[in-house]
Amino acid sequence: MNRFYSGAVTVVGTILSLFLPWETEGLDHIPPGAVLVCGNHNSNWDPVLVALAFTKRHPLHFMERVELTRIPVLGTIIKWLGAFGVDRGHSDLGAIRQAIQYLKNGETVMMFPQGGREKDNHKEAKTGAALLALRTGVPVLPVYITKKKRIFRKNKVIIGHPYYPQKTGKWSTAEEYRLVAGDLMNRIIALGNGHE
């Protein structure tokens, strides 16, 4: 257990509950062991709300854009929390290897398949999550975070059911990665239907 992560969840959760409270649905859907958590991304608050929704009993290794890890002080804090950077403009094999290692160790990795914030969820998912899921064989857990964050009103974090993306042959193709990524994004968005 990362004590720094646990302490941060407790402190930030206490403070944030005063002005940006959250409500979690589907906490019992989180499977034991390694899992790849994927959610929509509309606000800088999304990673925080997901971490609080999962509670300190389910610590997450966030895949963050590498620029954040290079900011003095903030970058150090991000690394202490167990997050790791990914260069979104290139094929970052180092970040992929790091994510695979966490998953092989039975830990949880959280990423936003769209690769960045998207106001209306119209941005297509990149294939990184599909690649990780198909290569490691771990379950994927779709999560929907309320798009419009409301001060002093509960913001929903909806955790869907885990599922296993299937590949058709021994080796996955670029087209298969694209189809799996599209299906994942559809599952995420479907969780939010009727909740905005």
HUBEL-V818265 format. One record per pair of residues at least 6 apart in sequence whose C-alpha atoms are under 7 Angstrom apart, sorted by sequence separation. I is the first residue (numbers start at 1). GAP is how many residues later the second one is. D is the distance in Angstrom with one decimal. If there is no record, write none. Layout:
BEGIN
i=I gap=GAP d=D
i=I gap=GAP d=D
END
This chain:
BEGIN
i=69 gap=6 d=3.8
i=86 gap=6 d=6.2
i=102 gap=6 d=7.0
i=103 gap=6 d=6.9
i=133 gap=6 d=7.0
i=149 gap=6 d=6.3
i=68 gap=7 d=5.8
i=69 gap=7 d=6.9
i=133 gap=7 d=6.7
i=51 gap=9 d=6.8
i=69 gap=9 d=6.5
i=86 gap=9 d=5.3
i=114 gap=9 d=6.2
i=146 gap=9 d=6.0
i=85 gap=10 d=6.6
i=99 gap=10 d=6.6
i=114 gap=10 d=6.0
i=146 gap=10 d=5.4
i=114 gap=11 d=4.2
i=115 gap=11 d=6.6
i=145 gap=11 d=6.1
i=146 gap=11 d=6.5
i=113 gap=12 d=4.9
i=114 gap=12 d=5.6
i=145 gap=12 d=4.6
i=113 gap=13 d=5.6
i=144 gap=13 d=5.8
i=145 gap=13 d=6.5
i=143 gap=14 d=7.0
i=144 gap=14 d=5.1
i=113 gap=15 d=7.0
i=143 gap=15 d=5.6
i=144 gap=15 d=6.6
i=165 gap=15 d=6.7
i=69 gap=16 d=6.2
i=113 gap=16 d=6.0
i=143 gap=16 d=4.6
i=142 gap=17 d=6.3
i=143 gap=17 d=5.9
i=142 gap=18 d=5.3
i=64 gap=19 d=6.7
i=66 gap=19 d=4.0
i=141 gap=19 d=6.3
i=63 gap=20 d=5.9
i=64 gap=20 d=6.0
i=65 gap=20 d=5.2
i=66 gap=20 d=4.8
i=141 gap=20 d=6.2
i=61 gap=21 d=5.3
i=62 gap=21 d=4.5
i=63 gap=21 d=5.3
i=64 gap=21 d=4.8
i=65 gap=21 d=5.0
i=66 gap=21 d=5.4
i=141 gap=21 d=4.5
i=61 gap=22 d=4.9
i=62 gap=22 d=6.4
i=63 gap=22 d=5.8
i=64 gap=22 d=6.0
i=65 gap=22 d=6.0
i=140 gap=22 d=5.4
i=141 gap=22 d=6.7
i=63 gap=23 d=6.5
i=65 gap=23 d=6.5
i=139 gap=23 d=5.7
i=140 gap=23 d=5.5
i=139 gap=24 d=5.3
i=140 gap=24 d=6.2
i=139 gap=25 d=4.9
i=138 gap=26 d=6.9
i=27 gap=27 d=7.0
i=88 gap=27 d=6.9
i=24 gap=29 d=5.6
i=134 gap=31 d=6.7
i=160 gap=31 d=6.8
i=100 gap=32 d=6.9
i=133 gap=32 d=6.9
i=134 gap=33 d=6.8
i=158 gap=33 d=6.7
i=100 gap=36 d=6.9
i=13 gap=39 d=6.2
i=9 gap=43 d=6.1
i=144 gap=44 d=5.6
i=142 gap=45 d=6.6
i=143 gap=45 d=5.8
i=144 gap=45 d=6.7
i=131 gap=46 d=6.3
i=142 gap=46 d=5.3
i=9 gap=47 d=6.3
i=61 gap=47 d=6.1
i=62 gap=47 d=6.0
i=63 gap=47 d=6.2
i=130 gap=47 d=5.4
i=144 gap=47 d=5.9
i=60 gap=48 d=5.3
i=61 gap=48 d=4.7
i=62 gap=48 d=4.7
i=63 gap=48 d=5.3
i=144 gap=48 d=5.9
i=59 gap=49 d=7.0
i=60 gap=49 d=5.6
i=61 gap=49 d=5.8
i=62 gap=49 d=6.0
i=6 gap=50 d=5.2
i=60 gap=50 d=6.0
i=127 gap=50 d=5.6
i=130 gap=50 d=5.7
i=146 gap=50 d=6.7
i=127 gap=51 d=5.8
i=130 gap=51 d=5.4
i=129 gap=52 d=6.9
i=127 gap=54 d=5.5
i=126 gap=55 d=6.5
i=125 gap=56 d=5.7
i=125 gap=57 d=6.2
i=125 gap=60 d=6.3
i=35 gap=68 d=6.8
i=34 gap=69 d=5.2
i=41 gap=71 d=6.2
i=34 gap=72 d=4.1
i=35 gap=72 d=6.9
i=36 gap=72 d=6.0
i=37 gap=72 d=6.1
i=38 gap=72 d=5.9
i=39 gap=72 d=6.9
i=40 gap=72 d=6.0
i=33 gap=73 d=4.8
i=34 gap=73 d=4.7
i=35 gap=73 d=5.0
i=36 gap=73 d=5.1
i=37 gap=73 d=4.6
i=38 gap=73 d=5.2
i=39 gap=73 d=5.3
i=33 gap=74 d=6.2
i=34 gap=74 d=5.3
i=35 gap=74 d=6.6
i=36 gap=74 d=6.0
i=37 gap=74 d=6.4
i=38 gap=74 d=5.5
i=39 gap=74 d=7.0
i=43 gap=74 d=6.3
i=38 gap=75 d=6.4
i=41 gap=75 d=6.6
i=42 gap=75 d=4.8
i=4 gap=76 d=6.8
i=5 gap=76 d=5.0
i=41 gap=76 d=4.8
i=42 gap=76 d=5.0
i=4 gap=77 d=6.4
i=41 gap=77 d=6.0
i=42 gap=77 d=5.2
i=40 gap=81 d=6.9
i=46 gap=99 d=6.7
i=36 gap=102 d=6.8
i=35 gap=103 d=5.6
i=36 gap=103 d=6.3
i=37 gap=103 d=5.9
i=38 gap=103 d=6.2
i=39 gap=103 d=5.9
i=34 gap=104 d=6.3
i=35 gap=104 d=5.3
i=36 gap=104 d=4.8
i=37 gap=104 d=4.7
i=38 gap=104 d=5.1
i=39 gap=104 d=4.6
i=40 gap=104 d=5.9
i=53 gap=104 d=6.7
i=35 gap=105 d=6.0
i=36 gap=105 d=6.0
i=37 gap=105 d=6.0
i=38 gap=105 d=5.9
i=39 gap=105 d=5.6
i=40 gap=105 d=6.5
i=42 gap=105 d=5.7
i=35 gap=106 d=6.9
i=50 gap=107 d=6.8
i=20 gap=130 d=6.8
i=29 gap=130 d=6.8
i=20 gap=131 d=5.1
i=21 gap=131 d=6.5
i=23 gap=131 d=5.8
i=29 gap=131 d=6.6
i=19 gap=132 d=5.6
i=20 gap=132 d=5.5
i=21 gap=132 d=6.2
i=22 gap=132 d=4.6
i=23 gap=132 d=5.9
i=24 gap=132 d=5.9
i=25 gap=132 d=6.3
i=26 gap=132 d=6.2
i=27 gap=132 d=6.4
i=29 gap=132 d=5.5
i=19 gap=133 d=4.8
i=20 gap=133 d=6.7
i=21 gap=133 d=4.9
i=22 gap=133 d=4.4
i=23 gap=133 d=4.8
i=24 gap=133 d=4.9
i=25 gap=133 d=4.8
i=26 gap=133 d=4.8
i=29 gap=133 d=6.9
i=20 gap=134 d=6.9
i=21 gap=134 d=6.2
i=22 gap=134 d=5.7
i=23 gap=134 d=6.2
i=24 gap=134 d=5.9
i=25 gap=134 d=5.9
i=26 gap=134 d=6.3
i=40 gap=148 d=6.8
i=39 gap=149 d=6.3
END
